[in-house]
Amino acid sequence: MTKTVEKVTGAWLDIEYYYVLEFYDCYMDFRVYELFYGKQFQRAGASFRPDLVSSVDEAEVYLSGSVKLDGCNVRFDKDNYHTYFGLILGRLYDMAKKVDG
């Protein structure tokens, strides 16, 4: 199993999404969460919206997957990307450039 080289968290406040990135030797895993009021998230498994929590550990994952910078491998775990998919993908791809693979 490949060890995590670096874990990075942050927010794109202009589009209201929070990210958790895990960099490995040859790829980057990511999880993106919808952000509310700059500090809250939609609760995972909630039966209504908004049902907000302050911990990302309790939050619903908006988009997750991996980026491998070999020119042909981008994988996502969800099929519904909604409005900000293009912006999020571009930003994740730029951040993944630090992978040495």
C-alpha positions as CSV (number, residue, x, y, z in Angstrom):
1,M,0.0,0.0,0.0
2,T,1.3,3.4,-0.9
3,K,1.9,5.8,2.0
4,T,0.5,9.4,2.0
5,V,3.3,11.8,1.2
6,E,1.3,14.9,2.2
7,K,-2.2,15.8,3.2
8,V,-3.5,19.3,2.3
9,T,-6.9,20.9,3.3
10,G,-8.3,24.2,2.3
11,A,-11.2,26.1,0.8
12,W,-12.1,27.9,-2.4
13,L,-14.3,30.5,-0.7
14,D,-15.2,32.2,-4.0
15,I,-17.1,29.1,-5.1
16,E,-17.8,27.8,-1.6
17,Y,-16.2,24.4,-1.6
18,Y,-13.7,22.8,0.8
19,Y,-11.1,20.2,-0.2
20,V,-9.0,17.5,1.3
21,L,-6.1,16.3,-0.8
22,E,-3.9,13.3,-0.2
23,F,-0.7,13.3,-2.2
24,Y,1.0,10.0,-3.0
25,D,4.1,9.2,-5.0
26,C,2.3,9.0,-8.3
27,Y,-1.2,10.4,-7.8
28,M,-3.5,12.5,-5.7
29,D,-6.7,11.5,-4.0
30,F,-9.3,14.2,-3.3
31,R,-12.5,14.8,-1.5
32,V,-14.5,18.0,-2.1
33,Y,-17.3,19.2,0.2
34,E,-19.9,21.9,-0.3
35,L,-19.3,24.8,2.1
36,F,-22.0,26.9,3.7
37,Y,-21.3,30.3,5.4
38,G,-17.6,29.7,5.0
39,K,-17.4,27.1,7.8
40,Q,-20.2,24.6,7.7
41,F,-21.0,21.5,5.6
42,Q,-24.1,19.5,4.7
43,R,-24.5,16.5,7.0
44,A,-23.8,13.1,5.4
45,G,-27.0,11.0,5.2
46,A,-29.3,13.9,6.1
47,S,-33.0,13.6,5.2
48,F,-33.3,17.4,4.5
49,R,-31.3,20.3,3.3
50,P,-29.7,22.2,4.8
51,D,-28.7,20.1,7.8
52,L,-25.4,21.7,8.6
53,V,-22.5,20.4,10.7
54,S,-19.1,22.1,11.5
55,S,-16.9,19.0,11.2
56,V,-15.8,17.7,7.8
57,D,-15.8,14.2,9.3
58,E,-19.6,14.4,9.5
59,A,-20.0,16.0,6.1
60,E,-21.4,14.7,2.8
61,V,-18.8,14.3,0.1
62,Y,-19.7,16.3,-2.9
63,L,-17.0,15.0,-5.3
64,S,-14.2,12.5,-4.8
65,G,-11.7,10.6,-6.8
66,S,-8.1,10.5,-8.0
67,V,-5.8,12.4,-10.4
68,K,-2.8,10.8,-11.9
69,L,-0.7,13.1,-14.0
70,D,0.1,10.7,-16.8
71,G,-2.1,12.6,-19.3
72,C,-4.9,10.0,-19.3
73,N,-6.1,9.1,-15.8
74,V,-8.7,11.1,-14.0
75,R,-11.2,9.1,-12.0
76,F,-14.3,10.3,-10.1
77,D,-16.4,8.5,-7.6
78,K,-19.7,10.2,-8.4
79,D,-21.7,10.7,-11.6
80,N,-23.4,14.0,-10.7
81,Y,-21.0,16.9,-10.8
82,H,-23.4,19.9,-10.8
83,T,-22.6,23.5,-11.5
84,Y,-18.9,23.9,-10.4
85,F,-17.5,20.7,-11.8
86,G,-15.3,22.5,-14.4
87,L,-13.9,24.9,-11.9
88,I,-13.2,22.2,-9.3
89,L,-11.6,19.9,-11.9
90,G,-9.3,22.7,-13.1
91,R,-8.2,23.6,-9.6
92,L,-7.6,20.0,-8.6
93,Y,-5.6,19.4,-11.7
94,D,-3.4,22.4,-11.0
95,M,-2.9,21.3,-7.4
96,A,-2.0,17.8,-8.6
97,K,1.0,19.1,-10.6
98,K,3.1,18.8,-7.5
99,V,3.0,15.0,-7.8
100,D,6.3,13.7,-9.0
101,G,4.9,10.7,-11.1
